[in-house]
């Protein structure tokens, strides 16, 4: 049995469907269960029958990465979502550019850092970089303490090799790292062979 409720829907939008998908907080994955809901004033209630036992076991396993996704006519890829087995309390999608580095870096490279922080003190991080100049190679990515215009030491290591970029890393944080990420001025950047202090950067807070 399920009850799904969505409030604050934009004018002209309509809820269309809802599923359970496979995926950690920083990943969009395939459908494993279709609710086939009928929404009335933002709420749908129903029962899904014939659910295979392996899926039931998966839903009950707190180590599995699954999420509920509600779709709408204006956002068919997914309007709102929530993890089944954990709670996301911080979500950032940070554009990265050379102009944000200190000092600024002239580069054609750009990037995006997808960061999701959960209440069990885990950080899910994915960083993608495009437009890297020929002859350069990515080396690492970190989160650092520091406000805009300042540099800081490494607070949280995300990637340590070029092959890591584009993958999701799940990082268990210390209390100090967790509190800093939630409350302090921090930034994320990617490093390369030609720009070891930092190639592209984006401010989290």
N, CA and C of each residue as an Amber inpcrd file, in Angstrom:
protein
   615
   0.8340000  -1.1850000   0.0000000   0.0000000   0.0000000   0.0000000
   0.8780000   1.2470000   0.0000000   0.3810000   2.2980000  -0.6230000
   1.1640000   3.5270000  -0.6870000   0.2470000   4.7420000  -0.6480000
   0.8070000   5.8550000  -0.1960000   0.1920000   7.1780000  -0.3050000
   1.2760000   8.1460000  -0.7450000   1.0230000   8.8540000  -1.8270000
   1.9460000   9.8480000  -2.3610000   1.2670000  11.2040000  -2.3210000
   1.9450000  12.2120000  -1.7780000   1.3860000  13.5590000  -1.7030000
   2.4190000  14.5630000  -2.1790000   2.0000000  15.4260000  -3.0910000
   2.8580000  16.4940000  -3.6110000   2.1130000  17.8080000  -3.4530000
   2.7530000  18.7880000  -2.8320000   2.1430000  20.1100000  -2.6660000
   2.9590000  21.1550000  -3.4140000   2.3530000  22.3150000  -3.6270000
   3.0530000  23.4210000  -4.2690000   3.2620000  23.2540000  -5.7550000
   2.4250000  22.4860000  -6.4070000   2.5580000  22.2520000  -7.8430000
   2.3620000  23.5540000  -8.6110000   3.2060000  23.7780000  -9.6110000
   3.1430000  25.0050000 -10.4000000   1.8450000  25.0660000 -11.1970000
   1.3880000  26.2840000 -11.4410000   0.1790000  26.4860000 -12.2280000
   0.3510000  25.8790000 -13.6160000  -0.6170000  25.1010000 -14.0370000
  -0.5750000  24.4800000 -15.3530000   0.1200000  23.1360000 -15.3870000
   0.7880000  22.7610000 -14.2970000   1.4480000  21.4570000 -14.2430000
   0.4660000  20.4170000 -13.7060000   0.7130000  19.1630000 -14.0230000
  -0.1520000  18.0750000 -13.5520000   0.7030000  16.8570000 -13.2430000
   0.4110000  16.2000000 -12.1360000   1.1270000  14.9810000 -11.7780000
   0.6930000  13.8470000 -12.6960000   1.6600000  13.0670000 -13.1760000
   1.3550000  12.0730000 -14.1980000   1.6590000  10.6400000 -13.7870000
   2.7530000  10.4290000 -13.0400000   3.1160000   9.0600000 -12.7030000
   4.0840000   9.0590000 -11.5270000   4.3540000   7.8860000 -11.0110000
   5.3210000   7.7390000  -9.9210000   5.8810000   6.3290000  -9.9580000
   7.1700000   6.2240000  -9.6830000   7.8510000   4.9340000  -9.7260000
   8.8460000   4.8280000  -8.5820000   9.3130000   3.6040000  -8.3400000
  10.5370000   3.3780000  -7.5800000  11.6330000   3.0540000  -8.5830000
  12.7550000   3.7420000  -8.4470000  13.9010000   3.5680000  -9.3350000
  15.1020000   3.0530000  -8.5490000  16.0380000   2.4540000  -9.2640000
  17.3390000   2.1090000  -8.7000000  18.2540000   3.3170000  -8.8260000
  18.9250000   3.6910000  -7.7360000  19.8800000   4.7900000  -7.8230000
  20.1750000   5.4030000  -6.4800000  21.4500000   5.7550000  -6.2810000
  21.8430000   6.4830000  -5.0750000  21.3940000   7.9350000  -5.2000000
  21.5940000   8.7610000  -4.1770000  21.0810000  10.1340000  -4.2220000
  21.6300000  11.0080000  -5.3450000  22.7560000  10.6190000  -5.9470000
  23.3420000  11.4170000  -7.0260000  23.1630000  10.7650000  -8.3890000
  22.3050000   9.7500000  -8.4750000  22.1580000   8.9760000  -9.7010000
  20.6930000   8.8570000 -10.0900000  20.4290000   8.9360000 -11.3990000
  19.1090000   8.6180000 -11.9390000  19.1820000   7.2270000 -12.5550000
  18.2740000   6.3480000 -12.1420000  18.3450000   4.9610000 -12.5880000
  17.0350000   4.4490000 -13.1390000  17.0380000   3.1790000 -13.4940000
  15.8850000   2.5580000 -14.1230000  14.7580000   2.2670000 -13.1520000
  13.5690000   2.0560000 -13.7190000  12.3580000   1.7920000 -12.9350000
  12.3360000   0.3320000 -12.4900000  12.0170000   0.1200000 -11.2070000
  11.8230000  -1.2480000 -10.7080000  10.3860000  -1.4910000 -10.2550000
   9.6160000  -0.4200000 -10.0560000   8.2120000  -0.5760000  -9.6610000
   7.4210000   0.6330000 -10.1330000   6.2990000   0.3630000 -10.8120000
   5.4090000   1.4240000 -11.2800000   4.1740000   1.4440000 -10.3810000
   3.9420000   2.5910000  -9.7220000   2.7700000   2.7020000  -8.8540000
   1.4650000   2.7960000  -9.6430000   1.5260000   3.2970000 -10.8910000
   0.3280000   3.5510000 -11.6920000  -0.6900000   4.3660000 -10.8990000
  -0.2730000   5.5020000 -10.3530000  -1.1510000   6.2470000  -9.4450000
  -2.1830000   7.1000000 -10.1820000  -3.2830000   7.3520000  -9.5080000
  -4.2560000   8.3520000  -9.9420000  -4.2480000   9.4620000  -8.9020000
  -3.7780000  10.6440000  -9.3060000  -3.6550000  11.7560000  -8.3650000
  -4.9440000  12.5640000  -8.3130000  -5.3270000  12.9290000  -7.1030000
  -6.4830000  13.7910000  -6.8700000  -6.0690000  14.8560000  -5.8700000
  -6.0220000  16.1090000  -6.3350000  -5.5810000  17.2210000  -5.4820000
  -4.2010000  16.9620000  -4.8700000  -3.3210000  16.3970000  -5.6880000
  -1.9400000  16.2020000  -5.2670000  -1.6690000  14.9460000  -4.4780000
  -2.6720000  14.0910000  -4.2930000  -2.4870000  12.8730000  -3.5030000
  -2.9720000  11.6540000  -4.2860000  -2.2010000  10.5820000  -4.1720000
  -2.6060000   9.3020000  -4.7550000  -2.4290000   8.2190000  -3.7010000
  -3.4240000   7.3740000  -3.5720000  -3.3720000   6.2550000  -2.6300000
  -3.7560000   4.9840000  -3.3710000  -3.0450000   3.9040000  -3.0930000
  -3.3780000   2.6670000  -3.7820000  -2.5950000   1.4870000  -3.2560000
  -2.7450000   0.3760000  -3.9520000  -2.0570000  -0.8610000  -3.6090000
  -1.4410000  -1.4420000  -4.8690000  -0.1830000  -1.8280000  -4.7780000
   0.4940000  -2.5080000  -5.8790000   0.5310000  -3.9960000  -5.5480000
  -0.0440000  -4.8000000  -6.4180000  -0.0860000  -6.2490000  -6.1810000
   0.9180000  -6.9610000  -7.0820000   1.2110000  -8.1950000  -6.7270000
   2.0940000  -9.0130000  -7.5510000   3.5500000  -8.6060000  -7.5020000
   3.9500000  -7.9210000  -6.4310000   5.3500000  -7.5010000  -6.3040000
   6.2030000  -8.7290000  -5.9870000   7.2420000  -8.9530000  -6.7860000
   8.0820000 -10.1350000  -6.5760000   8.8450000 -10.0270000  -5.2540000
   9.1230000 -11.1600000  -4.6500000   9.7540000 -11.1930000  -3.3350000
  11.1370000 -10.5590000  -3.3460000  11.8640000 -10.6950000  -4.4530000
  13.2080000 -10.1100000  -4.5130000  13.1550000  -8.5940000  -4.3930000
  12.0970000  -7.9690000  -4.9560000  11.9570000  -6.5210000  -4.8300000
  11.5660000  -6.1450000  -3.4060000  10.6920000  -6.9230000  -2.7870000
  10.3390000  -6.6780000  -1.3830000  11.5870000  -6.7320000  -0.5140000
  12.4130000  -7.7480000  -0.7270000  13.6490000  -7.8730000   0.0430000
  14.5690000  -6.6870000  -0.1990000  14.6160000  -6.2340000  -1.4490000
  15.4660000  -5.0930000  -1.7870000  14.9950000  -3.8220000  -1.1000000
  13.6810000  -3.6160000  -1.0490000  13.1260000  -2.4330000  -0.3940000
  13.4080000  -2.4390000   1.1020000  13.4470000  -3.6110000   1.6910000
  13.6560000  -3.7190000   3.1350000  15.1280000  -3.6890000   3.5240000
  16.0150000  -3.7980000   2.5480000  17.4550000  -3.7980000   2.8130000
  17.9630000  -2.3620000   2.8220000  18.3510000  -1.8780000   3.9830000
  18.7510000  -0.4740000   4.1170000  20.0310000  -0.1470000   3.3670000
  20.7600000  -1.1560000   2.9150000  21.9890000  -0.9010000   2.1620000
  21.7280000  -0.6410000   0.6850000  20.5270000  -0.9340000   0.2170000
  20.2200000  -0.7620000  -1.1990000  19.8630000   0.6840000  -1.5160000
  20.2280000   1.0970000  -2.7190000  20.0020000   2.4730000  -3.1610000
  18.7930000   2.5110000  -4.0920000  17.6650000   2.9740000  -3.5610000
  16.4150000   3.0750000  -4.3040000  15.7730000   4.4170000  -4.0020000
  14.9860000   4.9280000  -4.9540000  14.2970000   6.1880000  -4.6950000
  12.9210000   6.2060000  -5.3430000  12.0390000   7.0050000  -4.7460000
  10.7070000   7.2550000  -5.2890000  10.7720000   8.5370000  -6.0990000
  10.2100000   8.4960000  -7.3010000  10.2510000   9.6420000  -8.2040000
   8.8360000   9.9200000  -8.7070000   8.3760000  11.1560000  -8.5390000
   7.0590000  11.5650000  -9.0230000   7.2550000  12.4590000 -10.2400000
   6.5530000  12.1420000 -11.3090000   6.6990000  12.8390000 -12.5800000
   5.4870000  13.7470000 -12.8250000   5.6970000  14.7500000 -13.6730000
   4.6020000  15.6670000 -14.0050000   4.6510000  15.9950000 -15.4860000
   3.5990000  16.6530000 -15.9530000   3.5300000  16.9900000 -17.3740000
   4.6110000  17.9880000 -17.7730000   4.9740000  18.8940000 -16.8750000
   5.9990000  19.8860000 -17.1920000   7.4100000  19.3780000 -16.9190000
   7.5430000  18.4010000 -16.0390000   8.8620000  17.8210000 -15.7340000
   8.7380000  16.2990000 -15.8420000   8.6660000  15.7840000 -17.0700000
   8.4140000  14.3500000 -17.2440000   9.5540000  13.4570000 -16.7580000
  10.7690000  13.9940000 -16.6520000  11.8900000  13.1870000 -16.1650000
  11.8550000  12.9900000 -14.6550000  11.0670000  13.8080000 -13.9660000
  10.9660000  13.6910000 -12.5130000  10.8610000  15.0420000 -11.8550000
   9.7740000  15.2630000 -11.1400000   9.5250000  16.5500000 -10.4840000
  10.0950000  16.5740000  -9.0730000   9.7870000  15.5690000  -8.2800000
  10.2900000  15.4560000  -6.9040000  10.6630000  13.9960000  -6.6540000
  11.6730000  13.8130000  -5.7850000  12.1040000  12.4520000  -5.4770000
  12.5790000  12.3620000  -4.0410000  12.6440000  11.1280000  -3.5420000
  13.1680000  10.8750000  -2.2010000  13.7350000   9.4700000  -2.1620000
  14.8530000   9.3180000  -1.4660000  15.4430000   7.9950000  -1.2990000
  14.5560000   7.1330000  -0.3980000  14.5280000   5.8490000  -0.6600000
  13.7290000   4.9220000   0.1360000  14.3780000   4.6640000   1.4890000
  15.6870000   4.4800000   1.4980000  16.3620000   4.0010000   2.7020000
  17.2590000   5.0210000   3.3880000  17.2250000   6.2540000   2.9480000
  18.0120000   7.2860000   3.6220000  17.3880000   8.6470000   3.3280000
  17.7960000   9.6630000   4.0820000  17.2150000  10.9990000   3.9430000
  18.2750000  11.9800000   3.4690000  17.9910000  12.6460000   2.3690000
  18.8880000  13.6740000   1.8420000  18.5700000  14.9920000   2.5320000
  19.5820000  15.6040000   3.1450000  19.3700000  16.8880000   3.8120000
  20.0990000  18.0400000   3.1350000  20.9520000  17.7500000   2.1910000
  21.6410000  18.8020000   1.4530000  21.8310000  18.3800000   0.0180000
  21.4700000  19.2510000  -0.9250000  21.5860000  18.9340000  -2.3500000
  22.1330000  20.1440000  -3.0850000  23.2210000  19.9340000  -3.8130000
  23.8540000  21.0170000  -4.5620000  24.2330000  20.5150000  -5.9480000
  23.9440000  21.3320000  -6.9550000  24.4270000  21.1170000  -8.3180000
  25.2360000  22.3600000  -8.6760000  26.5640000  22.2320000  -8.6270000
  27.4590000  23.3810000  -8.6630000  28.1660000  23.4640000 -10.0100000
  27.9220000  24.5230000 -10.8090000  28.7090000  24.7150000 -12.0310000
  30.1550000  25.0640000 -11.6730000  31.0970000  24.5180000 -12.4280000
  32.5110000  24.7480000 -12.1860000  33.1290000  25.4800000 -13.3730000
  33.9420000  26.4890000 -13.0900000  34.6230000  27.2210000 -14.1580000
  35.9730000  27.7150000 -13.6790000  36.8420000  28.0080000 -14.6400000
  38.1640000  28.5180000 -14.3120000  38.1340000  29.9090000 -13.7250000
  37.1260000  30.6940000 -14.0590000  37.0600000  32.0700000 -13.5490000
  36.8400000  32.1030000 -12.0470000  36.3650000  31.0090000 -11.4700000
  36.1400000  30.9640000 -10.0250000  37.3930000  30.6070000  -9.2390000
  38.4290000  30.1320000  -9.9350000  39.6710000  29.7970000  -9.2500000
  40.3680000  31.0650000  -8.7530000  41.2410000  30.9110000  -7.7750000
  41.9920000  32.0330000  -7.1960000  43.4790000  31.6960000  -7.2640000
  44.2550000  32.3550000  -8.1860000  43.7850000  33.3050000  -9.1910000
  42.9990000  32.6010000 -10.2930000  42.2760000  33.3920000 -11.0980000
  41.4420000  32.8430000 -12.1600000  42.2920000  32.0750000 -13.1660000
  41.7100000  31.0130000 -13.7090000  42.3730000  30.1820000 -14.7090000
  41.6660000  30.3710000 -16.0430000  42.4530000  30.6180000 -17.0910000
  41.9020000  30.7040000 -18.4390000  41.8740000  29.3020000 -19.0350000
  40.6950000  28.7880000 -19.2620000  40.5460000  27.4170000 -19.7410000
  39.2150000  27.2570000 -20.4540000  39.1850000  26.3160000 -21.3930000
  37.9200000  25.9690000 -22.0440000  37.1460000  24.9320000 -21.2420000
  37.7610000  24.3940000 -20.2030000  37.1170000  23.3530000 -19.4020000
  35.9930000  23.9310000 -18.5450000  34.9210000  23.1950000 -18.4590000
  33.8150000  23.5170000 -17.5540000  33.3900000  22.2210000 -16.8700000
  32.6210000  22.3450000 -15.8110000  32.2110000  21.1390000 -15.1140000
  30.9560000  21.3190000 -14.2940000  30.5020000  20.2240000 -13.7290000
  29.3470000  20.2330000 -12.8430000  29.6230000  19.2690000 -11.7000000
  29.4220000  19.7530000 -10.4770000  29.5370000  18.9110000  -9.2850000
  28.1410000  18.6380000  -8.7460000  27.7530000  17.3770000  -8.7140000
  26.4870000  16.9420000  -8.1380000  26.7840000  16.3660000  -6.7620000
  26.2620000  17.0250000  -5.7310000  26.5720000  16.6530000  -4.3500000
  25.2790000  16.4250000  -3.5780000  25.1990000  15.3120000  -2.8660000
  24.0430000  15.0070000  -2.0330000  24.5360000  14.5500000  -0.6610000
  24.0670000  15.2350000   0.3800000  24.4480000  14.9300000   1.7540000
  23.2680000  14.2850000   2.4660000  23.4990000  13.1400000   3.1150000
  22.4300000  12.4400000   3.8150000  22.6070000  12.5470000   5.3210000
  21.5200000  12.2880000   6.0370000  21.5420000  12.4620000   7.4890000
  22.4140000  11.4340000   8.1990000  22.7900000  10.3620000   7.5040000
  23.7080000   9.3950000   8.1110000  25.1680000   9.7490000   7.8270000
  25.3930000  11.0200000   7.4880000  26.7370000  11.5980000   7.3250000
  27.4960000  10.9730000   6.1590000  26.7670000  10.7590000   5.0710000
  27.4000000  10.3080000   3.8400000  27.2530000  11.3850000   2.7750000
  28.3240000  11.5670000   2.0020000  28.3020000  12.4790000   0.8730000
  28.3770000  11.6540000  -0.3990000  27.4060000  11.8590000  -1.2820000
  27.4230000  11.2580000  -2.6060000  27.8460000  12.3490000  -3.5780000
  28.9250000  12.1020000  -4.3050000  29.5070000  13.1510000  -5.1450000
  29.7970000  12.6190000  -6.5390000  29.4400000  13.4270000  -7.5370000
  29.7600000  13.1220000  -8.9320000  30.2070000  14.4140000  -9.5980000
  31.3760000  14.3900000 -10.2230000  31.9120000  15.5640000 -10.9000000
  32.2010000  15.1970000 -12.3440000  31.6490000  15.9750000 -13.2600000
  31.9180000  15.7960000 -14.6850000  32.6410000  17.0250000 -15.2030000
  33.5700000  16.8120000 -16.1160000  34.3500000  17.8950000 -16.7130000
  34.3010000  17.7430000 -18.2230000  34.0340000  18.8510000 -18.9100000
  34.0120000  18.8870000 -20.3690000  34.9730000  19.9550000 -20.8710000
  35.4460000  19.7860000 -22.0980000  36.2570000  20.8180000 -22.7400000
  37.6840000  20.9070000 -22.2580000  38.2110000  19.8330000 -21.6880000
  39.5960000  19.8530000 -21.2190000  40.5420000  20.0040000 -22.4020000
  41.5290000  20.9020000 -22.2560000  42.4620000  21.1540000 -23.3450000
  43.2870000  19.9140000 -23.6720000  43.6440000  19.7820000 -24.9480000
  44.4960000  18.6780000 -25.3810000  45.8280000  18.7380000 -24.6440000
  46.2980000  17.5930000 -24.2140000  47.5730000  17.5310000 -23.5120000
  47.4630000  17.6560000 -22.0100000  46.2950000  18.0570000 -21.5150000
  46.0810000  18.1400000 -20.0720000  45.3640000  16.8710000 -19.6090000
  45.4290000  16.5820000 -18.3250000  44.7560000  15.4120000 -17.7620000
  44.2750000  15.7310000 -16.3630000  43.0650000  15.2980000 -16.0640000
  42.5140000  15.4940000 -14.7260000  43.2610000  14.6180000 -13.7220000
  43.3950000  15.1210000 -12.5050000  44.1510000  14.3830000 -11.4900000
  43.3730000  14.1390000 -10.1990000  42.5550000  15.0980000  -9.7780000
  41.8990000  14.9660000  -8.4740000  40.7480000  15.9520000  -8.3660000
  39.9020000  15.7330000  -7.3670000  38.8300000  16.6740000  -7.0330000
  38.6180000  16.6370000  -5.5330000  38.3690000  17.8110000  -4.9610000
  38.2220000  17.9280000  -3.5110000  37.1620000  18.9640000  -3.1740000
  36.7450000  18.9440000  -1.9150000  36.0300000  20.0590000  -1.2990000
  36.9880000  20.7170000  -0.3210000  37.0520000  22.0490000  -0.3920000
  37.9690000  22.8300000   0.4290000  37.1900000  23.8270000   1.2790000
  37.7130000  24.2060000   2.4420000  37.1370000  25.3330000   3.1770000
  37.5690000  26.6330000   2.5250000  36.6620000  27.5990000   2.4740000
  37.0350000  28.8960000   1.9220000  35.8700000  29.5990000   1.2800000
  35.7880000  30.8990000   1.5400000  34.7720000  31.7340000   0.9070000
  35.2160000  32.1040000  -0.5010000  34.3220000  32.7130000  -1.2640000
  34.6550000  33.1970000  -2.5940000  35.8800000  34.1010000  -2.5270000
  36.8390000  33.8450000  -3.4020000  38.0400000  34.6720000  -3.4450000
  39.1560000  34.2130000  -2.5430000  38.9530000  33.1110000  -1.8080000
  39.9940000  32.5840000  -0.9300000  40.2330000  31.1090000  -1.2420000
  41.4060000  30.6280000  -0.8630000  41.7590000  29.2230000  -1.0380000
  41.9160000  28.5430000   0.3120000  41.6500000  27.2460000   0.3560000
  41.8020000  26.4870000   1.5930000  42.4050000  25.1230000   1.3380000
  42.8010000  24.4590000   2.3920000  43.3480000  23.1120000   2.2910000
  42.2280000  22.1170000   1.9910000  42.5940000  20.8810000   1.7500000
  41.5940000  19.8550000   1.4310000  40.7670000  19.5210000   2.6710000
  39.4430000  19.6090000   2.5280000  38.5230000  19.1930000   3.5870000
  38.0190000  17.7740000   3.3400000  37.5830000  17.5090000   2.1010000
  37.0390000  16.2010000   1.7350000  37.6160000  15.8020000   0.3850000
  38.2690000  14.6720000   0.3180000  38.7380000  14.1520000  -0.9560000
  37.6200000  13.4300000  -1.6830000  37.4540000  13.7470000  -2.9660000
  36.4130000  13.1020000  -3.7730000  37.0330000  12.1340000  -4.7790000
  37.9050000  12.6480000  -5.6510000  38.5690000  11.8140000  -6.6480000
  40.0790000  11.9130000  -6.4840000  40.7740000  10.8390000  -6.8670000
  42.2370000  10.8420000  -6.8230000  42.8800000  10.4050000  -8.1270000
  42.0620000  10.0520000  -9.1390000  42.5830000   9.6800000 -10.4510000
  41.6570000  10.2340000 -11.5320000  42.1830000  10.3010000 -12.7610000
  41.3760000  10.7800000 -13.8810000  40.1930000   9.8580000 -14.1410000
  40.3830000   8.5540000 -13.9190000  39.3200000   7.5840000 -14.1890000
  38.1290000   7.7430000 -13.2550000  38.3320000   8.4050000 -12.1230000
  37.2340000   8.5860000 -11.1690000  36.1790000   9.5660000 -11.6680000
  36.5860000  10.5280000 -12.4990000  35.6620000  11.5820000 -12.9210000
  34.4770000  10.9870000 -13.6710000  33.2880000  11.4750000 -13.3400000
  32.0620000  10.9860000 -13.9400000  31.4220000   9.8380000 -13.1960000
  32.0730000   9.3620000 -12.1310000  31.5020000   8.2940000 -11.3110000
  30.9840000   8.8780000 -10.0010000  30.0640000   8.1720000  -9.3690000
  29.5370000   8.6010000  -8.0740000  30.3610000   7.9560000  -6.9670000
  30.8360000   8.7810000  -6.0510000  31.5590000   8.2960000  -4.8860000
  30.6940000   8.5090000  -3.6440000  30.6250000   7.4880000  -2.7990000
  29.9510000   7.5820000  -1.5090000  31.0180000   7.6990000  -0.4390000
  31.0150000   8.8170000   0.2800000  32.0780000   9.1300000   1.2290000
  31.4750000   9.2500000   2.6210000  31.9610000   8.4530000   3.5580000
  31.5370000   8.5640000   4.9550000  32.3130000   9.7000000   5.6100000
  31.6000000  10.6810000   6.1350000  32.2170000  11.8890000   6.6630000
  32.4540000  11.7870000   8.1620000  33.5180000  12.4380000   8.6080000
  33.7090000  12.6370000  10.0420000  32.7430000  13.7140000  10.5220000
  32.5880000  13.8330000  11.8160000  31.7250000  14.8820000  12.3560000
  32.1910000  16.2580000  11.9070000  33.5080000  16.4770000  11.8970000
  34.0460000  17.7840000  11.5060000  33.7530000  18.0770000  10.0410000
  33.9280000  17.0920000   9.1680000  33.6380000  17.2840000   7.7480000
  32.1540000  17.5300000   7.5180000  31.3290000  16.7530000   8.1870000
  29.8730000  16.8680000   8.0610000  29.3980000  18.2530000   8.4820000
  29.8560000  18.7290000   9.6140000  29.4320000  20.0350000  10.1160000
  29.9450000  21.1640000   9.2370000  31.1660000  21.0340000   8.7340000
  31.7150000  22.0680000   7.8600000  30.9340000  22.1490000   6.5580000
  30.6050000  21.0030000   5.9820000  29.8620000  20.9950000   4.7280000
  28.4720000  21.5840000   4.9060000  27.8650000  21.3830000   6.0630000
  26.5310000  21.9130000   6.3230000  26.5200000  23.4040000   6.6270000
  27.6020000  23.9140000   7.2290000  27.5230000  25.2460000   7.8300000
  28.5610000  26.2650000   7.3650000  29.7020000  25.8220000   6.8660000
  30.8140000  26.7430000   6.6270000  30.9320000  27.1380000   5.1600000
  31.6690000  28.2260000   4.8730000  32.0040000  28.5430000   3.4750000
  32.9220000  27.4530000   2.9150000  32.4820000  26.7910000   1.8660000
  33.2560000  25.7080000   1.2640000  33.0890000  25.7560000  -0.2520000
  34.0760000  25.1950000  -0.9490000  34.0010000  25.1420000  -2.4090000
  34.5120000  23.7950000  -2.8950000  34.1600000  23.4620000  -4.1280000
  34.6050000  22.2220000  -4.7500000  35.4010000  22.5810000  -5.9920000
  36.5020000  21.8640000  -6.2160000  37.2390000  22.1060000  -7.4490000
  37.8800000  20.8390000  -7.9720000  38.2190000  20.9020000  -9.2770000
  38.9080000  19.8180000  -9.9670000  40.3070000  20.2860000 -10.3220000
  41.2580000  19.3840000 -10.2080000  42.6620000  19.6860000 -10.4700000
  43.1240000  18.9200000 -11.7110000  44.1730000  19.4290000 -12.3590000
  44.7210000  18.7680000 -13.5380000  46.2390000  18.8770000 -13.5320000
  46.8790000  18.1540000 -14.4480000  48.3390000  18.2160000 -14.5410000
  48.8300000  19.6270000 -14.8070000  48.1480000  20.3400000 -15.7030000
  48.5890000  21.6870000 -16.0790000  48.1430000  22.7540000 -15.0910000
  47.1950000  22.4260000 -14.2480000  46.6710000  23.3940000 -13.2630000
  46.5230000  22.6680000 -11.9240000  47.6580000  22.3480000 -11.3380000
  47.6460000  21.5430000 -10.1180000  46.9780000  22.2350000  -8.9240000
  47.1020000  23.5680000  -8.7630000  46.3900000  24.2150000  -7.6520000
  44.8730000  24.2060000  -7.8250000  44.4080000  24.0490000  -9.0720000
  42.9760000  24.0330000  -9.3330000  42.6750000  24.4710000 -10.7430000
  41.9030000  23.6530000 -11.4750000  41.5410000  23.9460000 -12.8580000
  40.2200000  24.6930000 -12.9370000  39.1900000  24.1480000 -12.3230000
  37.8560000  24.7600000 -12.3150000  37.2630000  24.6020000 -10.9230000
  36.4100000  25.5540000 -10.5670000  35.9320000  25.6320000  -9.1830000
  34.5010000  26.1440000  -9.1430000  33.7820000  25.7520000  -8.0940000
  32.4520000  26.2790000  -7.8260000  32.2240000  26.3970000  -6.3380000
  31.5240000  27.4500000  -5.9420000  31.2750000  27.7020000  -4.5260000
  30.0330000  26.9510000  -4.0630000  30.1670000  26.1640000  -3.0020000
  29.0150000  25.4990000  -2.3980000  28.2830000  26.4600000  -1.4700000
  29.0660000  27.1800000  -0.6690000  28.4840000  28.1710000   0.2440000
  29.5040000  29.2640000   0.4800000
